[in-house]
């Protein structure tokens, strides 16, 4: 149960990113009606028409005492049986309005209420929820879908396929069901996905779910994951291949397993896939992975692979990655490597990039300072302004000043004008003249 709740909480964070500030139109029918033959037994029959009529014959429902005991509290009152209506009302009270930012404790409390519902009760509960597209409503629906997926994953997927109309909501719901299914029966979940029509993959499911599916299969049986990867996926569907390899590689730890995956990927003639394998291997065992990478050749493609792998490593462990990258550089390549280091570090931490450059006595830093500040100017114009003195080339200084001015202007023209007023008169005039020329060009070419 802990693993399931953890997965749901992680999916909640992904959902928060996915939804953003957009509130799409309702993507659910308010009255579920499962018509497909495969799903007919999901819909409660007339003898199970309501929760109250089922109370004496169904599996025991969760009681208030159960919830208190699981929370670690003393039980000093008789247990009160909670109906399906009670469970739905309580979960809505816990999660309504929290969107995808619900705390782990609230998710756990809500799921403890849901996990004793049987198959028919879950379907009843879904019928009681007023479906909508807000984050809070989707979070509640996904908890009930998770329970349905535990009990009958195929039926849960049928429910998602038939009841969700909005593409975004359908993908999120399908991801929830497949995550639960893959945790219990990874190969069955993956087989189901692969057997769907290609338009279902692109329109209703997306390729992101392949990451978790292949990771779960690879943990149980790497050879099975590799066979499915090479025989069941379209080799021209690069997004699907990308996700499948990322998932597989993320599940591996041993040198033997990485070498087996690398051997299969090399036969695919897919440079991006090769990069994914090495980058994931570097995460687990950097020096073994780098030693293996050196055996892949010394041509242009291998050099590009090396740069991309080190760049990925720098985002995760900048100090170790930068030191290793520069120490392995032939004398004639240090300047070029320093440029890549400065660019990469500046994306996350421009101050770290400047500090590193200032400690490199054999590197020509003039052009690199301006590049770091150029990258920083779009996100932190104040930082770029504070370090303008590091740029001495007149053309680079003018270009950087214009970048800072434009960024300030996107937020406050007053701040932009104040920034420009602080610059020397000659530089200020040059920047304004260049901006005027750009505006005239755009006006005349639209």
C-alpha positions, 0 to 999 in steps of 0.5 A: 500500500505504501508503494501505491500511495507513493506512486499516486503522490508522485503522479499528483506532482506530475499532474500539477505540472501537467495541468498548470493553470489550464482548466479544460472543459469537462471530459467525463460523462456524469453518468457512467454507462459501460457498454463494451462486452469486456466491461459488462460485468463491471456495471452493477446489476439490478440486484446491486443497484445501491450501496444500502441494498448490498450492505448485508451481503457484500464484503465488509465495508470500512468502518470508522474504527478501521480508519482510527486504528490504521492511524494509530489512535485509540478506539474508544467508540463502537465502530460505525459502518460507512456506506459508499455514500459516506466514503465518497463524502469523506474523500471529497472533504479530504481532497476537494480544493487541494488539486494535485498538491494534496499532502501525502497524509491526506492521500493516505487517509483518503485511500484507507477509506477507499481500499476496502471497497469491493469491485461493485462498490467502487463502480457505485462510488464513481457513479456518485462523484460529480466528475469534472476537470478541475485538479481536485476532482481529478485527484479524487477520481484517480484514487477510485480508479487506482482501487478499481485497477487493483481489483480489475485492471482491464475493467479499469482501462475500459472505464477510462476509455469509455468515460473520458472524453477530454484527451488530457484527462484521459491520459492522466487517468490511463496513466494512473491505472497503468501505473497500478497495473504495472506494479502488480502485473507488469507484463500484462499491462505492457501487453495490453498497451502494445495491443492497442491501435496506434491511434490509441497510443497517440491520442488516448494514452501517450508514450510517457506511460511506457517509461513505467511499464518497461521499468517494471518489466525490466525489474522482473525480467530484463530479457523479456523487456528487451525482447518486447522492446525490439520486437513489439515497438515500431522502430520508427516511433522514436518517442516510444522507443525513447520512453521504453529505453529510459524505463528499462535503463532506469531499472538496471544496476549491474554492469552486466545488465547495462552491457546487455541493454547497450548491445541490443541498442547498438543494433538499433542504429539509434544514437539517441537511444545509445545516449540514454543508456550511457547517461543512465549508466553514468547515474549508477556507475559513472566511471565504468560507464565512461570507460565503456563509452570510450570503446564505442569509437572516436568519430564525430558521433562518438564525440557528440555522444560524449558531450551529451552524456557529460552534459546530462551528468553535469545537471545531476553532479556538476562538480564531479562531472566537470572535473572528470570532463576537463581532466580527460580533455586533450590540451587542444580541446580544453577551450572547447570543453570549457565553453560547453561547461560554461553553457551547461552550468549557466542554465541552472547556476550562472554564479557557479559558472562564473566562479568556475571560469574565474578559476581556469587560468588557461582558458580565454574567458572573455567570450565565455563570460558574455555567454553565461550572462546572456543565458542568465539575462532571460531569467535573472536580469539583475544578476546579468546587470550586476556582472556586466563589468566582466564583459569588455568586448564592445559588441558583446557588451552592447548585445548583452545590455540589449538582452537585459533591457528587453527582459526587464521590459517584459516585466516593467518598462520603468525598470527597463528604462531605469536600467538603461539610464544607469549605463554610459551615454554612448552605450545607451544610445547604441542600444536604443538605436539597435532596438529601433532598427529591429522594430523597424525591420519587424514592422516592414516584414509583417 
